[in-house]
């Protein structure tokens, strides 16, 4: 029996990162990721505090309303982080990335505000 050398050089997938993608990611993707992480973790901690009873809703606010709001912020944070990371590997429009940065700042602001 002969042993064959099987090489898969033609089937290997290479991930390349363009220089323009790195600059877009540094100026638009990375800040959005950082703000989404901070805002998302804040929303998750407030949601956890609401479930454990440590966070008490204010007058005119129900726990359900706060759960929905902070849950939406957490879901949007996950989407914004994924979008920011995608900017490193794919060329995304600057408008989309800029909108992601603005939304991340607003989410952080409203997460702290509430």
C-alpha positions as CSV (number, residue, x, y, z in Angstrom):
1,X,0.0,0.0,0.0
2,X,1.3,3.4,-0.9
3,X,0.8,6.5,1.1
4,X,-0.4,9.4,-0.9
5,X,0.3,13.0,-0.1
6,X,-3.0,14.9,-0.2
7,X,-2.6,18.6,-0.2
8,X,-5.5,21.0,-0.1
9,X,-3.7,24.1,-1.2
10,X,-6.4,24.9,-3.7
11,X,-9.2,24.5,-1.2
12,X,-7.8,26.7,1.6
13,X,-9.7,29.9,2.2
14,X,-7.7,33.0,3.0
15,X,-9.1,36.0,4.7
16,X,-7.7,39.2,3.5
17,X,-8.1,42.6,5.1
18,X,-7.7,45.7,2.9
19,X,-6.0,48.8,4.1
20,X,-9.0,50.9,3.5
21,X,-11.1,48.5,5.6
22,X,-8.7,48.9,8.5
23,X,-9.0,52.7,8.4
24,X,-12.8,52.6,8.2
25,X,-12.8,50.0,11.0
26,X,-10.5,52.1,13.2
27,X,-12.5,55.4,12.7
28,X,-16.0,54.0,12.5
29,X,-16.2,50.4,13.4
30,X,-14.1,50.3,16.6
31,X,-15.8,53.3,18.3
32,X,-19.2,51.9,17.5
33,X,-18.2,48.5,18.9
34,X,-16.9,50.2,22.1
35,X,-20.0,52.3,22.6
36,X,-22.3,49.4,21.9
37,X,-20.5,47.2,24.4
38,X,-20.7,49.8,27.1
39,X,-24.4,50.6,26.3
40,X,-25.3,47.0,25.9
41,X,-23.7,45.9,29.1
42,X,-25.4,48.8,30.9
43,X,-28.8,47.7,29.5
44,X,-28.1,44.1,30.5
45,X,-27.1,45.0,34.0
46,X,-30.2,47.2,34.4
47,X,-32.4,44.4,33.0
48,X,-30.8,42.0,35.5
49,X,-31.3,44.4,38.3
50,X,-35.0,44.7,37.3
51,X,-35.4,41.0,37.3
52,X,-33.7,40.6,40.7
53,X,-35.6,43.5,42.3
54,X,-32.6,45.7,42.8
55,X,-33.9,48.2,40.2
56,X,-37.2,49.8,41.0
57,X,-39.2,51.4,38.2
58,X,-40.1,55.0,38.6
59,X,-43.5,56.6,38.8
60,X,-45.5,55.9,35.7
61,X,-43.2,53.2,34.4
62,X,-43.9,49.5,34.5
63,X,-41.3,46.7,34.7
64,X,-42.6,45.4,31.4
65,X,-41.9,48.6,29.6
66,X,-38.4,48.8,31.0
67,X,-37.7,45.2,30.1
68,X,-38.8,45.7,26.5
69,X,-36.7,48.9,26.2
70,X,-33.5,47.5,27.7
71,X,-34.0,44.2,25.9
72,X,-34.2,46.1,22.6
73,X,-31.1,48.0,23.4
74,X,-29.3,44.7,24.1
75,X,-30.4,43.2,20.8
76,X,-29.4,46.4,18.9
77,X,-26.1,46.3,20.7
78,X,-25.4,42.8,19.4
79,X,-26.4,43.8,15.9
80,X,-24.2,47.0,16.1
81,X,-21.2,45.0,17.3
82,X,-21.6,42.5,14.5
83,X,-21.9,45.3,12.0
84,X,-18.8,47.0,13.4
85,X,-16.8,43.7,13.1
86,X,-18.1,43.1,9.6
87,X,-16.5,46.4,8.5
88,X,-13.1,44.9,9.1
89,X,-13.6,42.1,6.5
90,X,-16.0,43.7,4.0
91,X,-16.3,47.1,2.5
92,X,-19.4,48.7,4.0
93,X,-20.7,52.1,3.1
94,X,-19.5,54.9,5.3
95,X,-23.1,56.2,5.8
96,X,-24.0,52.8,7.4
97,X,-21.0,52.8,9.6
98,X,-21.5,56.4,10.6
99,X,-25.2,55.7,11.5
100,X,-24.0,52.7,13.6
101,X,-21.6,55.0,15.5
102,X,-24.4,57.6,16.1
103,X,-26.9,54.9,17.2
104,X,-24.3,53.5,19.6
105,X,-23.7,56.9,21.2
106,X,-27.4,57.4,21.6
107,X,-27.9,54.0,23.1
108,X,-25.1,54.7,25.6
109,X,-26.6,58.0,26.4
110,X,-30.2,56.7,26.9
111,X,-28.9,53.7,28.8
112,X,-27.2,56.0,31.3
113,X,-30.1,58.4,31.3
114,X,-32.6,55.8,32.3
